[in-house]
Amino acid sequence: MGSGKSSIGKKLSKMMKFDFIDTDQLIEEKTGVDISTIFEHEGEEGFRKRESKILNEISSCKKSVIGTGGGIILLEQNRKIIEKMGFVVYLIASIKELVYRTENDKNRPLINNVNAEEKITSLIKERQMYYKEIANTKINTDNYDTVKISKIIIQEYEKNNC
């Protein structure tokens, strides 16, 4: 959450001449409501089911950069699908930076009405082992420039896919 998945994903896809697919955006388009509303009515479990369904639907997409919600990694079935889909990039940032990037965004149901720093710290601890397990590369986005980071990802991708 706030690591730069969407902004870097969009820039990377343009540079590689790939499609950009954002799983959260697809969920919103299919349901006709935003993620916060889904969380409000179905809870996190309902949202995760929708997220898994979308991931299955796009799992055969080629020449695509896919931005997922940060929690998609929690389910083992999702991790297996993501691994099979291709090159996986784990974007990281400091807690301070993540709080700064997300503090005024009301479309973040997991950190609304709670201490954002504590919640983000907790989410990272819960998720980082899964990301490390399936990621082909890990990139820090603290001082991020989408072009620079996209170039690094392309270099790593080419190194791993030659």
N, C-alpha and C positions, 0 to 999 in steps of 0.2 A: 504494500500500500504506500504509494508515493515514491517508489523507487525509480519510476520513469518508464514503466512498461509501455504505456500508450504513446507517449511522445517519442521515445526512442524507436519503438516498433514502427510508427508511421514513417519516421525519417529513414530507418533501415530499409523498409520495404520499397520506398521510392528509389533509394540508391541502388538496390539490387534488382529493381524492376519486377518485384514480387507483389502479390496482393497483400493487404493488411487486414487481418481478421481480429476483432476484439470480442472475446467471449461475453463480456458484460454487455456490450452494445447489442450483440445478437439476442441475448436474453431479454433485454429491454424492448427490442423490436418485436420479438415473438409474443411477449406478454402485454405490451402496450403500456407498461408502467415502469417506473424507475426501480433500481435495486433496493433503495430504502423502503419502498412500498412492499416489495416482495418480502423483505425481512420482517416488516411490520405484520404482515398477514400470515406468512408461512414460516417465519423464523429462519435461522441459519440452516437448519436441516432441509427445509423446503427449497431454499436457494441452492444448496449444494446438489440436490437432486437435479434441478434444472441445469446447473452448470455441467454435471456429468453427461446429461442428455445432449447438450450442445457440443461438448467435446467429442462424443461419439459421432455426431453428425458431421463434424468437420475433420475427423481423423484421417480421411483419405485425401485431403486437400494437398496439392503439390504447389511448389513455387509460391509459398505463403509464409509471411511472418505472422505469428499468432501471439497476441497479448492476452493473457489470462488473468483472472482474479487471483490474488495472492494465496487464497485458501484452497484453490483447486488441487493443490498438491497433497492435501490431507488424506484423500482416499487412495488406497493402493491401486485400485482399478484405473484411476486417472493417471497415476504415475506411470503405470505400464503403457497406457495409450500415448502419453506425452513422449516417453522414451522412444517408442516405435515411430513417432511422427518425424523425428529428425534431430537436428542440432538444437540443444537446449542451453539457453543462456540464463544464468542466475544473476540478476541485478541486485546489488546491495547498496545501502547508504547508511550513514550513521543515524542513530536514534534522533539526535538533535535535528538533522536535516529532514528526516521523515516527518517529524512533528511539525516543523516549519512548513513543509510542502502541503500538509493535510489539515492544518489547524483551522482553516476557514472554509473547508469543504464540507458542506452539510450532507453530501451524498456518500458518506462513509459510515454506514450503520454500525460497524463494529467499534468505532471510536466516538460516536455521538454520545453525549451525556456521561462520559467517563473521563478519567485522567488519561489523556492521549499517550503521554510518554510511557506510563506504566502498561497500558494495553498494547502498544506497539512493541515494547520490549518483550512482553509475554508472547505475542504472536510470533515474533522472530524466533524465540527459544523453542516454541512448539513446532515451527515449520523448517528451520534451517537445516536440520539433519536430512530431511526429505529432498530439499533442493540440492544439497551437496551430493546426495546419492545419485541423482539423475542428471545433473548439469554437466555439460561438456566444457563449460567455461564459466568463470565468475568475474563480474566486473563491478567496480565501485563507481557509483554515479554521483558522489558528493559534489564534485566540481564539474558538473556535467554540462557538456556541450553535445547536443544530439548528433552532430556530424562527426565529431571526434570519436565518440563512443561507437557510433555505427561503423566507422572505419576499423576500429579495433575488433568489433564483432565479425566483420567481413574477413579480416586477416585470420582470426581464429577459426572461422568457418572453413576458409580455404585450406588452412593447415590440416584440419581434421577430415576434409573431404577430398583430398587429392589422391 
